[in-house]
Amino acid sequence: YDRYQATVHVRNTDPASENYGQPELWLISPTLTGTMPYKVHNSRCIILDGAALPDRQRSANENWGASCLQACTDQLTRLGMSHQHANALLERSQQAVHKITDLAQTLARPNGEALIKQRVDLVDMVRGILNTIVVDGNEEYSVNNLGISTGVNDMLDRFAEALCAVAGVPMYLLMQRSLGGMNANGKSEQEGWYATVKAYQEENLLKP
């Protein structure tokens, strides 16, 4: 049962007890149709509390720990957004500049704006179809590389590393990325990961 199906019905109010303040009876509310809530003694329950929280935040969270998935969900969302933004940056990495003679005077005419727009649209269409630009002798067309694509890979790696940090899973395993560097075979990283899993099993899962 999740935390929303298990609520504390009675707490230990004896200050002399080692379980003072801890639940004594739980009220279990199954979500299946036709089932009724029932009470269970704390000794019959195995509580998987979640991530550690300071006492004040735990109190505000109805005495439950934090969700182990929330930080992963938030960082995974940021990683997805970083890929979207990186794609937008790459699309804007080149900026076309079309210099038109007497542009200001043309725009001042009654039909000048429409003429300029028609001219620009025509050049863009020809460039998209033929990849060749034909302009008047007094015009100039150039494509400037803004250089904003530099560092995009590093940015994506930082977001991926942040996700691995909150998930507690190494980069090579979560992202299926081979390790770089001389004589890098991943053996030490694997041994570290196995040790982390073993410690979590013994500290958190052995009793359940």
C-alpha positions as CSV (number, residue, x, y, z in Angstrom):
1,Y,0.0,0.0,0.0
2,D,1.2,3.5,-0.7
3,R,1.3,6.3,1.8
4,Y,-2.1,7.6,0.8
5,Q,-3.7,4.2,1.6
6,A,-2.0,3.9,5.0
7,T,-2.7,6.5,7.7
8,V,-1.7,6.5,11.3
9,H,-4.7,5.6,13.5
10,V,-3.1,5.6,16.9
11,R,0.4,6.8,18.0
12,N,2.4,5.8,21.1
13,T,1.9,8.5,23.7
14,D,4.1,7.0,26.4
15,P,7.2,9.2,26.9
16,A,8.9,6.2,28.7
17,S,8.5,4.0,25.7
18,E,11.3,3.6,23.1
19,N,8.6,3.8,20.4
20,Y,7.3,7.2,21.7
21,G,5.7,9.2,18.9
22,Q,5.7,6.2,16.6
23,P,2.6,4.7,15.1
24,E,0.9,1.8,17.0
25,L,-2.1,1.2,14.8
26,W,-2.4,1.9,11.1
27,L,-5.7,2.4,9.2
28,I,-5.3,0.6,5.8
29,S,-7.8,1.8,3.1
30,P,-7.7,-0.5,0.0
31,T,-8.8,1.1,-3.2
32,L,-10.5,-2.0,-4.5
33,T,-14.3,-1.7,-4.9
34,G,-16.2,-3.3,-2.1
35,T,-13.3,-3.5,0.4
36,M,-13.5,-1.8,3.8
37,P,-10.7,0.0,5.7
38,Y,-9.1,-2.1,8.5
39,K,-6.7,-1.6,11.3
40,V,-3.2,-3.2,11.5
41,H,-0.8,-3.2,14.4
42,N,2.6,-1.6,13.7
43,S,4.4,-4.8,14.5
44,R,2.7,-6.4,11.5
45,C,3.9,-3.7,9.1
46,I,7.1,-3.1,7.2
47,I,7.5,0.6,6.5
48,L,9.5,1.8,3.5
49,D,9.7,5.4,4.4
50,G,11.3,7.1,1.4
51,A,14.2,9.6,1.4
52,A,15.3,11.2,4.5
53,L,13.8,14.6,5.5
54,P,14.5,17.2,8.2
55,D,11.9,16.9,11.1
56,R,10.1,20.1,10.1
57,Q,9.6,19.0,6.5
58,R,8.7,15.5,7.6
59,S,6.0,17.0,9.9
60,A,4.6,19.0,6.9
61,N,4.7,15.7,4.9
62,E,2.5,13.9,7.3
63,N,5.5,12.2,8.9
64,W,6.5,10.5,5.7
65,G,9.9,10.8,4.0
66,A,10.4,12.3,0.6
67,S,9.6,10.6,-2.7
68,C,12.8,9.0,-4.1
69,L,11.5,9.6,-7.6
70,Q,10.6,13.3,-7.4
71,A,14.2,14.6,-7.8
72,C,14.7,12.2,-10.7
73,T,11.5,13.3,-12.4
74,D,12.5,17.0,-12.0
75,Q,16.0,16.5,-13.4
76,L,14.8,14.2,-16.2
77,T,12.4,17.0,-17.2
78,R,15.3,19.4,-17.3
79,L,17.4,17.0,-19.4
80,G,14.6,16.7,-21.9
81,M,14.2,20.5,-22.0
82,S,18.0,20.9,-22.5
83,H,17.8,18.7,-25.6
84,Q,15.0,20.8,-27.0
85,H,16.9,24.0,-26.3
86,A,20.0,22.6,-27.8
87,N,18.1,21.7,-31.0
88,A,16.8,25.3,-31.1
89,L,20.3,26.7,-30.6
90,L,21.6,24.6,-33.5
91,E,18.8,25.8,-35.7
92,R,19.8,29.4,-34.9
93,S,23.5,28.8,-35.2
94,Q,23.5,30.4,-38.7
95,Q,21.9,33.8,-39.3
96,A,21.2,35.0,-42.9
97,V,21.8,38.7,-43.5
98,H,20.2,40.2,-46.6
99,K,21.4,43.7,-47.3
100,I,19.1,45.7,-49.7
101,T,20.0,49.0,-51.2
102,D,17.7,51.9,-50.1
103,L,15.8,49.7,-47.7
104,A,14.5,52.6,-45.6
105,Q,13.3,54.6,-48.6
106,T,11.5,51.6,-50.0
107,L,9.8,50.9,-46.7
108,A,8.6,54.5,-46.7
109,R,6.6,54.0,-49.9
110,P,2.9,53.1,-49.7
111,N,3.5,49.5,-50.9
112,G,7.2,49.3,-49.8
113,E,6.8,46.8,-46.9
114,A,5.0,44.3,-49.1
115,L,7.7,44.6,-51.8
116,I,10.5,44.0,-49.3
117,K,8.7,41.1,-47.8
118,Q,8.0,39.6,-51.2
119,R,11.7,40.0,-52.1
120,V,13.0,38.4,-48.9
121,D,10.5,35.5,-49.2
122,L,11.6,34.9,-52.7
123,V,15.3,34.7,-51.8
124,D,14.5,32.4,-48.8
125,M,12.4,30.1,-51.1
126,V,15.1,29.9,-53.7
127,R,17.8,29.2,-51.1
128,G,15.7,26.4,-49.6
129,I,15.0,24.7,-53.0
130,L,18.2,25.2,-55.0
131,N,20.7,26.2,-52.3
132,T,21.7,29.0,-54.7
133,I,21.2,32.7,-54.1
134,V,20.7,35.2,-56.9
135,V,20.6,38.8,-55.9
136,D,20.9,42.2,-57.6
137,G,24.3,43.7,-58.1
138,N,23.5,46.3,-55.4
139,E,22.3,43.7,-52.9
140,E,24.4,41.5,-50.6
141,Y,23.4,38.2,-49.0
142,S,25.5,36.4,-46.4
143,V,25.1,33.7,-43.8
144,N,26.9,34.4,-40.5
145,N,27.9,31.6,-38.1
146,L,27.0,32.8,-34.6
147,G,29.1,30.2,-32.9
148,I,26.4,29.4,-30.3
149,S,26.7,25.7,-30.9
150,T,30.0,25.7,-29.0
151,G,29.6,24.1,-25.6
152,V,26.2,22.4,-26.4
153,N,27.7,19.0,-25.8
154,D,29.2,20.0,-22.5
155,M,25.8,21.5,-21.4
156,L,24.0,18.3,-22.2
157,D,26.6,16.3,-20.4
158,R,26.1,18.5,-17.3
159,F,22.4,17.9,-17.3
160,A,23.0,14.1,-17.7
161,E,25.4,14.1,-14.8
162,A,22.9,15.9,-12.6
163,L,20.3,13.2,-13.4
164,C,22.8,10.5,-12.6
165,A,23.6,12.3,-9.3
166,V,20.0,12.4,-8.1
167,A,19.3,8.9,-9.3
168,G,22.4,7.5,-7.7
169,V,23.3,5.5,-10.8
170,P,26.6,6.0,-12.6
171,M,26.7,7.7,-16.0
172,Y,28.0,4.6,-17.9
173,L,25.1,2.6,-16.6
174,L,22.2,5.0,-16.7
175,M,23.2,6.7,-20.0
176,Q,24.8,3.5,-21.5
177,R,27.9,5.6,-22.2
178,S,31.3,4.0,-22.6
179,L,34.0,5.4,-20.3
180,G,36.8,7.5,-21.8
181,G,40.4,7.8,-21.0
182,M,43.5,5.6,-21.3
183,N,43.1,2.0,-19.9
184,A,39.4,2.8,-19.0
185,N,37.6,-0.6,-18.8
186,G,34.9,0.4,-16.3
187,K,36.0,-2.2,-13.8
188,S,36.5,0.2,-10.9
189,E,33.2,2.0,-11.6
190,Q,31.4,-1.3,-11.7
191,E,32.9,-2.4,-8.4
192,G,31.9,0.9,-6.9
193,W,28.3,0.5,-8.2
194,Y,28.1,-3.1,-6.8
195,A,29.3,-1.9,-3.4
196,T,26.7,0.9,-3.4
197,V,23.9,-1.6,-4.2
198,K,25.1,-4.0,-1.6
199,A,25.2,-1.3,1.1
200,Y,21.7,-0.2,0.2
201,Q,20.4,-3.8,0.3
202,E,21.9,-4.4,3.7
203,E,20.9,-1.0,5.2
204,N,17.4,-0.7,3.8
205,L,16.1,-4.0,2.3
206,L,17.6,-6.8,4.4
207,K,15.1,-6.5,7.2
208,P,12.0,-6.3,4.9
